[in-house]
Amino acid sequence: MTLSPAPAVVAGYDGSPTAKAALLFAAGQAALRGRALRIVYARETSVALPQPSAVGLTREALWLVQRSSPGLRLGIGCAQAPPLAS
């Protein structure tokens, strides 16, 4: 039996102050556990966000993590989906 690698710690990021704090916390937890950090940006399909904005947010998130946790394995992702019904 082959064991799969440990799952990454996942953090959503939208550039808000709360997201920045959560991103840095997640980076610390990933480093503590020896796991990669996957940064995900998600948006509603009905919200028009120019591509440069999504790229800028991704760059900002990567910069924050690399500054606080150098050497941490990183991945990025973007998801687009309709909002969940409440």
N, C-alpha and C positions, 0 to 999 in steps of 0.2 A: 504494500500500500504506500502511495506517495502522498505526503502531506502537502497541502497548498501553502503558499507563503502567508504570513500573517497579514490580515487585512489592514488597509491604510486607515488612518484617522481622517475623517471627512469634515470639512468646514465650509459652510456657505459664506459668501462675501458679497456685500453690496456697497461697500465704501462708507457706511454709516459708522459713527463712533462705537456703537454697540457691536457691530460686525468686526471692527478692528480689534476690540478687546477679546472677542470670541476667537478670532483667528489666531491671535498670539497665544491664548490659552491652549487652543488645539495644537499649535506648533510645539508648545512645551510638553504637552501630553504625548505627542508623537515621538519627540526626542527621548522622553523618559522611558517609553516602552520600546524604543528601537524600531519604530514603524515609519513608514512614509506618511506624508501629509498630502491629501488630495483637496485642492481648493476648487469649489464649485460655485459658479454664478448661474442663478436661475431667474427667469423672468416670465411673465405672463405673455401668451401669444398676442393678446390684444394691446399690449404696450409697445409702442414703437420706440426702440432704443437704437440709435445709430451704432453701427459696428465699431467705430473708433471709441465710443464710450465703454463698450464691453472690453475692448483691448486695453484701454487705459486702466480700468478697474483690475484687470488681471495683472497688469504690470505692477500696479500699486501693491496688490496683495503679495506678489512674489518678492518685491523689494522689502516689504515689511518683514516677511518671514526670513528671508536671507540675512537681513540685518540682525534679527533677534536670535536666530538659530542657524548659524552657518553650517553647511554640510548636511543639512536635513534633506532627505530625498523628497522631491516635490512632484506633484502631478496637477494638472488643471483640467477643468471640464466646464461645459456650458450646456444648460438644459433650457428648453423652451416648451412650456405646457400651459394649458388653460388652468385658471384658478380652481381650487377645490371648492365644492359646494359646502356650505356650512349647515 
